């Protein structure tokens, strides 16, 4: 039983580590190749950026 539990724990640890690496890879991929924004999203981003600039300057 102890040996089985140890094997299960090692397997879970390895899968968790692999999952963390997969998540890091996906995060990097998203930063390098972000999904396309719609025209509305682009316009809202520009408006939001302008509001932030105005808030900083005022």
Backbone as JSON, one array per atom type, in Angstrom:
{
  "sequence": "XXXXXXXXXXXXXXXXXXXXXXXXXXXXXXXXXXXXXXXXXXXXXXXXXXXXXXXXXX",
  "N": [[0.84, -1.2, 0.0], [1.89, 1.26, 0.85], [3.9, 1.57, -1.07], [2.36, 1.74, -3.39], [0.94, 4.11, -2.89], [3.08, 5.89, -2.84], [3.96, 5.7, -5.5], [1.68, 6.7, -6.79], [1.64, 9.33, -5.75], [4.04, 10.29, -6.84], [3.41, 10.14, -9.54], [1.27, 11.93, -9.69], [2.62, 14.28, -8.96], [4.4, 14.54, -11.1], [2.59, 14.85, -13.23], [1.34, 17.21, -12.44], [3.5, 18.99, -12.54], [4.04, 18.87, -15.29], [1.65, 19.93, -16.25], [1.81, 22.54, -15.24], [4.02, 23.47, -16.7], [2.9, 23.31, -19.27], [0.9, 25.25, -19.01], [2.5, 27.53, -18.65], [3.76, 27.6, -21.13], [1.53, 28.05, -22.78], [0.78, 30.56, -21.87], [2.99, 32.08, -22.66], [2.79, 31.71, -25.42], [0.37, 33.05, -25.91], [1.13, 35.66, -25.31], [3.05, 36.12, -27.27], [1.6, 35.71, -29.58], [-1.1, 37.1, -29.62], [-4.71, 36.73, -29.51], [-6.74, 37.9, -32.22], [-8.18, 41.14, -32.11], [-11.46, 42.54, -32.16], [-12.83, 45.24, -34.11], [-14.33, 46.89, -32.45], [-13.29, 46.21, -29.92], [-10.68, 47.14, -30.27], [-11.18, 49.9, -30.56], [-12.31, 50.46, -28.05], [-10.1, 49.9, -26.45], [-8.34, 51.92, -27.27], [-9.8, 54.2, -26.48], [-9.88, 53.7, -23.72], [-7.12, 53.81, -23.13], [-6.6, 56.5, -23.73], [-8.17, 57.74, -21.76], [-6.79, 56.95, -19.47], [-4.35, 58.24, -19.92], [-5.2, 60.93, -19.8], [-6.08, 61.01, -17.13], [-3.67, 60.64, -15.82], [-2.24, 62.89, -16.61], [-3.75, 64.94, -15.56]],
  "CA": [[0.0, 0.0, 0.0], [2.79, 2.43, 0.9], [4.57, 1.68, -2.36], [1.34, 2.21, -4.34], [0.69, 5.52, -2.61], [4.27, 6.63, -3.27], [3.9, 5.76, -6.97], [0.6, 7.63, -7.14], [2.1, 10.68, -5.43], [5.05, 10.68, -7.83], [2.7, 10.32, -10.8], [0.52, 13.2, -9.58], [3.61, 15.36, -8.96], [4.9, 14.67, -12.47], [1.51, 15.41, -14.06], [1.17, 18.61, -12.02], [4.64, 19.73, -13.09], [3.82, 18.95, -16.73], [0.54, 20.86, -16.46], [2.34, 23.89, -14.99], [4.83, 23.84, -17.86], [1.96, 23.54, -20.38], [0.27, 26.56, -18.77], [3.51, 28.56, -18.92], [3.92, 27.65, -22.6], [0.34, 28.7, -23.34], [0.86, 31.97, -21.5], [3.99, 32.7, -23.54], [2.22, 31.73, -26.77], [-0.64, 34.11, -25.97], [1.83, 36.94, -25.34], [3.73, 36.25, -28.55], [0.62, 35.71, -30.66], [-2.4, 37.31, -28.98], [-5.85, 36.58, -30.42], [-7.13, 39.13, -32.91], [-9.25, 41.92, -31.48], [-12.44, 43.1, -33.07], [-12.71, 46.7, -34.26], [-14.9, 47.48, -31.23], [-12.31, 46.04, -28.84], [-9.58, 48.07, -30.54], [-11.64, 51.25, -30.25], [-12.44, 50.57, -26.59], [-8.74, 49.95, -25.91], [-7.81, 53.26, -27.55], [-10.53, 55.12, -25.6], [-9.4, 53.43, -22.36], [-5.75, 54.34, -23.03], [-6.69, 57.96, -23.7], [-8.69, 58.12, -20.44], [-5.69, 56.76, -18.52], [-3.4, 59.34, -20.16], [-5.8, 62.15, -19.26], [-6.08, 60.91, -15.67], [-2.29, 60.82, -15.36], [-1.82, 64.27, -16.88], [-4.54, 65.92, -14.78]],
  "C": [[0.87, 1.26, 0.0], [3.46, 2.66, -0.45], [3.6, 2.22, -3.43], [1.07, 3.69, -4.15], [1.87, 6.39, -3.07], [4.28, 6.78, -4.78], [2.83, 6.74, -7.44], [1.01, 9.08, -6.89], [3.11, 11.17, -6.45], [4.39, 10.96, -9.18], [1.94, 11.65, -10.8], [1.49, 14.38, -9.63], [4.12, 15.61, -10.37], [3.84, 15.3, -13.38], [1.26, 16.87, -13.72], [2.27, 19.48, -12.6], [4.47, 19.92, -14.6], [2.72, 19.96, -17.05], [0.99, 22.3, -16.25], [3.18, 24.36, -16.17], [3.95, 24.12, -19.07], [1.3, 24.91, -20.24], [1.24, 27.7, -19.04], [3.71, 28.72, -20.42], [2.74, 28.36, -23.24], [0.36, 30.19, -23.05], [1.84, 32.71, -22.42], [3.46, 32.78, -24.96], [1.21, 32.86, -26.93], [0.01, 35.48, -26.03], [2.5, 37.17, -26.68], [2.74, 36.37, -29.71], [-0.78, 35.88, -30.08], [-3.54, 37.13, -29.99], [-6.23, 37.94, -31.01], [-8.27, 39.82, -32.17], [-10.22, 42.4, -32.55], [-12.22, 44.62, -33.13], [-13.24, 47.4, -33.01], [-13.92, 47.37, -30.07], [-11.14, 46.98, -29.02], [-9.97, 49.49, -30.16], [-11.77, 51.45, -28.74], [-11.07, 50.64, -25.92], [-8.15, 51.34, -26.09], [-8.48, 54.28, -26.62], [-10.04, 54.95, -24.16], [-8.0, 53.99, -22.15], [-5.76, 55.86, -22.95], [-7.19, 58.44, -22.33], [-7.59, 57.99, -19.38], [-4.68, 57.89, -18.68], [-3.92, 60.64, -19.56], [-5.77, 62.15, -17.73], [-4.68, 61.14, -15.11], [-1.86, 62.28, -15.51], [-2.55, 65.28, -16.01], [-4.31, 65.81, -13.32]]
}
